[in-house]
Amino acid sequence: MFKANNQPGLFSFETQLLDNEQQRLLEKTPEKAFHDLIFTNINENDYKDLFSENGSRPNAAVNILVSALILKERKSWSYDELMASILSDMRTKMALGLPSIDCKPFSRATIFNFQNRLSNYEQENGINLLEKTFDSLTASQLKKLKIKTDIQRSDSGLISSNIRKYSRIQLLIEVLLRLSRLFDDSDKDILSSRIRPYGKLGSQKYVYGLKSSDLTHELKKLGELYCAIYQHVKTKYSGTGEFRVFKRAYNEHFTVIDGEAKAKDSKGLNSSMLQSPDDEDATYRKKREQESKGYTINATETANPENDIQLVTDIAVNKNNIDDSKILEDRTDKIIEKTPDLEELHTDGGYGSEGVDKKMEDNNITLITTAVRGRESKVEKTITQNPENEQQYTVKCPYQTVRSEPTKKRN
């Protein structure tokens, strides 16, 4: 049952246990600022739908749970370190608005269940509640801290998923073994003899025993087994996650011709294919010689030099095989919605594209990139500022000279 955490205790541990000097020092900590800027501004009602409407046991305080997750990532803590800090560190207690020195607001199981509810809610409704909280907090902080948002910058980075790196054959075996754990006795009687060699060693040790010359035959054998299993159990286990992953691997790695599964050529495999049974959304990308299986995070932050501090205004997580330019093109409307006075956006050369240029032009935003995508020019080009008009530029190449034309906001 949902219950908002809006009834603070009559006394707090600061006034109960600390002397004036200790209270003064605590007031100057980053945790005090966290409490005032983050904890007190979390709208708990946004999370109401996560909990039962029946008269069940009240939920743990949502603003404490959300703040704890934010603080955990901000401090790069493990869950054990988070729990230890909540129990023993007065600064953490202040950050989370705990009413007493001995307050234990939640258990490990509670915070894990809360994260599962967040994930399930997003899958079912397409709404990321933590992102909603981030946007709300950002809006209030921009206003409270008087941060200018007319100039911003975007950049991206790769996030590795916490998954094992699988070879093609090892992945197919691992997916197969996980599905086989669901088999009832009748399925095992029919299929166990063909699966047993893999299950006896496990996917990793089985692959270690293969020679390069064995790989083609092994793929053929796996194709035959996948085909047989699919035909035998496709109706019985179709509603399970294990079968969903199995079916995806089957379709991605094999083509069925005249009832026989043929392994696809390795050249036909792509970065969007399943990388691990533990993370169905992870993709593969190689960026600047860095290999990654996981996601890409794109962050936009304020960049006006007049600001005392800069603040992140937008975060987007995508599959890591999506180009930076496509992410920016799709995300621009959201960024403008949150910061409508955006006039100038700085990026690196990876964001340049015709689609991005059009999106920026349509919204009167000046895009400034550190480099230009494409082949190196074979002729010299120069861009100079006109001494008579600092807002106008001249672009010159061996065949022509062109002056920039003014628009509503820029040249």
SVG drawing of the C-alpha trace seen along z (x, -y; Angstrom):
<svg xmlns="http://www.w3.org/2000/svg" viewBox="-8 -48 53 89">
<polyline fill="none" stroke="black" stroke-width="0.4" points="0.0,0.0 1.3,-3.4 2.0,-5.9 3.9,-9.2 6.8,-10.0 5.5,-13.5 5.3,-13.1 8.8,-13.9 9.5,-13.2 9.2,-15.8 12.9,-15.6 15.9,-14.7 19.1,-13.1 20.9,-16.4 19.2,-18.3 19.0,-15.3 22.6,-14.1 24.9,-16.7 26.3,-19.8 26.3,-23.2 29.7,-22.8 28.8,-19.3 25.5,-20.7 27.3,-23.6 29.8,-21.3 27.0,-19.0 25.2,-21.9 28.2,-22.6 28.5,-19.1 27.5,-18.1 25.0,-15.7 23.1,-18.7 22.9,-20.2 21.8,-16.8 19.0,-16.7 17.8,-20.2 18.1,-19.9 17.3,-16.3 15.6,-14.5 13.0,-17.2 12.1,-17.7 11.3,-14.1 7.6,-13.8 6.6,-10.5 3.2,-10.5 4.9,-9.8 5.6,-6.3 2.1,-5.6 1.2,-3.1 4.1,-0.8 2.2,0.2 -1.0,2.0 -4.2,0.1 -5.4,2.7 -5.0,2.3 -1.6,4.1 1.5,3.2 2.7,-0.4 5.7,-0.7 9.1,-1.9 9.5,-5.7 9.8,-6.3 11.8,-9.5 14.3,-7.7 14.6,-4.8 15.1,-7.0 17.5,-9.3 19.5,-6.2 19.8,-4.9 21.0,-8.3 23.4,-8.6 24.7,-5.1 25.7,-5.9 27.0,-9.4 29.4,-7.8 30.1,-4.7 29.1,-2.5 28.2,1.2 24.9,2.1 26.9,3.3 28.6,-0.1 25.3,-1.9 23.7,0.1 26.7,-0.4 26.7,-4.1 23.0,-4.4 23.6,-2.7 26.8,-4.5 27.3,-7.8 25.5,-10.9 26.1,-12.6 24.2,-9.9 21.4,-10.0 21.1,-13.7 21.1,-13.3 18.2,-10.8 16.2,-12.8 16.3,-10.0 14.4,-11.1 16.5,-9.3 20.0,-7.9 18.9,-4.3 16.5,-4.5 17.0,-1.7 14.6,-2.8 14.8,0.4 16.5,3.7 18.5,5.0 15.4,7.0 13.3,3.8 15.6,1.8 16.0,4.7 12.2,5.2 11.8,1.5 14.2,1.6 12.4,4.6 9.1,2.7 10.7,-0.3 11.9,2.0 8.6,3.8 6.7,0.6 8.8,-0.8 8.5,2.4 4.7,2.4 4.0,-1.4 7.0,-2.8 7.6,-5.3 10.9,-5.6 10.0,-7.0 13.6,-7.8 13.9,-9.9 10.7,-11.7 12.2,-12.5 15.5,-13.6 13.6,-16.0 11.6,-17.4 14.7,-17.9 16.6,-19.5 13.9,-22.0 13.7,-23.0 17.5,-23.3 17.9,-25.3 15.4,-27.8 16.8,-27.8 20.4,-28.1 19.6,-30.6 21.6,-28.6 21.5,-29.9 20.6,-27.2 21.0,-29.1 24.4,-27.4 24.8,-23.7 27.0,-20.8 26.4,-17.1 28.7,-14.2 28.4,-10.4 30.2,-7.5 30.0,-3.7 28.5,-1.8 29.5,1.9 26.8,4.3 27.8,6.5 27.7,9.6 30.1,12.4 31.7,12.2 30.5,15.1 31.7,16.6 29.1,17.6 29.0,21.3 29.3,20.7 26.3,18.3 24.2,20.8 25.1,23.6 24.4,21.3 21.0,20.3 20.2,24.0 21.2,25.1 19.1,22.4 16.0,23.5 16.6,27.1 16.4,26.5 12.6,25.9 12.1,29.3 9.7,31.7 10.4,35.5 8.9,36.2 11.0,33.6 14.1,34.9 13.4,38.4 13.3,37.3 16.0,34.6 18.4,35.2 20.8,37.5 21.5,34.8 21.9,32.0 23.9,34.1 27.3,33.4 26.8,29.7 25.3,29.9 28.0,32.1 30.8,29.5 28.9,26.3 29.1,23.9 32.6,22.5 34.4,25.7 32.8,27.4 34.0,24.6 37.5,24.8 37.7,28.4 36.9,27.5 39.5,27.1 39.1,24.6 38.4,27.4 35.5,28.5 33.6,25.2 31.7,25.7 30.5,29.2 29.5,27.9 27.4,25.1 25.7,27.7 25.0,30.0 23.6,27.1 21.4,26.1 19.9,29.5 19.4,29.6 17.9,26.1 15.4,27.1 14.4,30.3 13.9,28.5 12.0,25.6 9.5,28.0 9.1,30.1 8.6,27.4 7.5,24.2 4.0,24.3 4.8,25.6 7.3,23.0 6.4,20.1 5.5,17.8 8.8,18.1 11.8,15.7 14.1,18.6 12.2,19.7 12.0,16.1 15.8,15.9 16.1,19.3 13.8,18.4 15.7,15.1 19.0,16.9 17.5,19.5 16.2,16.9 19.4,14.8 21.9,17.6 20.1,20.1 18.0,20.1 15.5,22.9 15.5,24.4 13.2,27.4 12.9,28.1 16.7,28.0 18.4,25.3 21.4,23.9 23.9,21.7 24.1,18.2 27.5,17.0 29.4,15.0 29.4,12.0 25.6,11.9 25.8,11.4 25.3,7.8 25.8,5.8 22.1,5.9 22.1,9.6 21.9,11.2 25.1,10.7 24.2,12.5 21.2,14.3 21.5,12.1 20.9,8.9 18.7,9.0 19.1,5.3 22.9,5.1 24.5,4.5 28.0,4.5 30.0,1.5 33.6,0.6 34.3,-3.1 37.8,-4.7 39.4,-1.2 37.3,-0.5 35.1,2.6 31.9,2.6 28.9,4.8 26.2,2.8 24.8,-0.7 25.7,-4.3 24.8,-7.2 24.3,-10.6 24.4,-13.6 23.6,-17.2 24.7,-19.9 24.7,-23.7 27.8,-25.4 27.3,-29.1 30.6,-30.5 28.6,-33.0 27.2,-30.1 28.8,-29.5 28.2,-25.8 27.0,-23.7 24.1,-21.3 23.2,-18.2 19.9,-18.8 19.3,-15.6 20.4,-11.9 19.6,-9.3 20.6,-5.6 20.5,-3.7 21.8,-0.6 25.4,-1.2 25.2,-0.6 23.1,-3.7 25.0,-6.6 25.5,-9.7 23.9,-11.9 20.7,-9.8 20.5,-10.0 20.9,-13.8 18.4,-14.1 15.8,-12.1 16.6,-13.8 16.6,-17.4 12.8,-18.0 13.1,-16.6 16.0,-18.9 14.2,-21.9 11.0,-21.0 13.1,-21.1 15.2,-24.1 13.3,-26.2 15.8,-29.0 18.6,-26.8 20.4,-28.8 23.8,-27.2 24.8,-23.5 28.4,-22.3 29.3,-18.7 32.2,-16.7 32.3,-15.7 30.5,-12.5 27.2,-14.3 27.3,-15.9 24.6,-14.7 22.1,-16.1 19.3,-15.2 20.9,-17.0 21.6,-20.1 18.0,-20.3 16.7,-19.8 18.9,-22.6 18.0,-24.9 14.3,-24.3 14.7,-25.2 17.0,-28.2 19.9,-26.5 23.5,-27.1 25.3,-23.7 29.1,-24.0 31.2,-20.9 34.8,-20.3 35.3,-18.6 33.5,-17.8 32.6,-14.3 33.7,-12.8 36.7,-12.6 39.5,-15.1 39.1,-18.0 41.5,-17.9 41.5,-21.7 42.1,-24.4 39.1,-26.1 39.2,-29.1 36.6,-30.7 37.3,-34.3 35.3,-36.8 34.5,-40.0 36.2,-43.0 33.2,-45.3 30.6,-42.9 31.7,-40.5 28.5,-38.5 29.3,-37.6 31.8,-35.1 33.4,-34.6 34.0,-31.0 36.6,-30.7 37.8,-27.9 39.8,-27.9 36.6,-28.2 34.4,-30.6 34.0,-33.0 30.7,-33.0 29.5,-35.2 27.3,-33.8 23.6,-34.9 21.8,-36.0 18.8,-34.1 16.7,-35.0 19.4,-34.1 22.6,-33.5 24.5,-33.7"/>
</svg>
